[in-house]
Amino acid sequence: MTVEVDEPHSVRSGVIVGDADHSPPRNRPRRGPVVIVAACFALVGWTAIDLGPSTEVTSEAALAEPEQPFDDSAGDWIPLSFDGSGGFTGVVEGPDGIVAVGTGYRIDSPPFAFHSTDGVEWTEAEAPFEPGDAIASVVRTRTGYIATGYRPDLDSGVPPAVTPKVWASSDGSQWAEVATAGLPEDGTIVGSLFDGTRLTAIGWEGPGVHEPTTPPPDGSDGRIWTSDDGQEWYDVTPPGTALRFTDVIEVDGSAVISGGAAGRPAVWTAGVEAGRWNESIIATDRPDQLAVSIAARVPELVAIVRSAADVEGVVTVWSASTDDGWTQIDRRVPPDSSNWVRSIDGTLFAGAGFTRTIFPDGPELWTSESGNRWDGVELTAGVSPWPPTVIAAVSRFEDGLMAFGSRGGQPAAWVFRYG
């Protein structure tokens, strides 16, 4: 399948995602030396964003208040209903409306994609998804949409063999599977990003079906890939041992990735030269920790850190700027079930995310203006707390907000409107 794009562009084959001014390397970069700059800070290759050294832990730190903080009491959450089984994993607004994607809770359930032009009326898209397919994320390109995930071989044993998968659509309603080259035969994609020039995907090489924040099976290694067209992919994983990559966002046209290296939470930033990374270690005093998600409140980055082995472990929140390095904001906030964090108009949002096993008690969504005080948002206030609700993604919607996840094992979403 080919997605059309206006000139100028670079075309080889496959899905065109936009300008391709900086082609990624044809081979995986050699493992170069790591230069230690400070106690817990290392540079790998070209530095795009200098986060500085980690600082001592403090509970006094806080982010600056946003100019227009989100006010949950100034509007209403309107529930949207969807058929099917599973939960949403991602949502994006693109050139032809809004696309929300999701995955079944059973390993043999098919994933799904819904399309809307107004955020209220939704239609299930036509797509060649197969039972067991998992969609981890969806991103917009200049002319369409790209979804990434993986397909398990349900007959291959335990853990099953898995293959990274890419799907593309020009309008959000019709999807096609993309024939890819350069991705491993056995592996998963757990997150992706389009920065205006190229696609970046994070995941694993090795067997087993697992989510970004759950411990991988033995023999699996974290990987980063880039692509200009969605078809040809190149391994640009930085040097390191026991690497895990959990989340990827865009900051000023560059990829920023959270995860862990050798049991320590870490964040990687990239510049225009593909395959060159800047690694910043978060100096937590807890052993075996993982940065499970990251958000950008320019000039700060905000990371959620949690145990790398316990998906319900204690959560801490850290911030970094180009001048001050990483500083712990507070302990045990947001709740310990949180797996993701995002910033919309300066307000931080956090939630449990898509999971087949965890259902948090209490509020389904958490917000914070400063990072050291979190307020719960109960989307299902006034109704029974059962079946449980999980929120996996938030997005702007007109002058309000959309929240996507699941309720009682079915896809569910809410639209917030001021009024």
Disulfide bonds with the S-S distance in Angstrom:
none
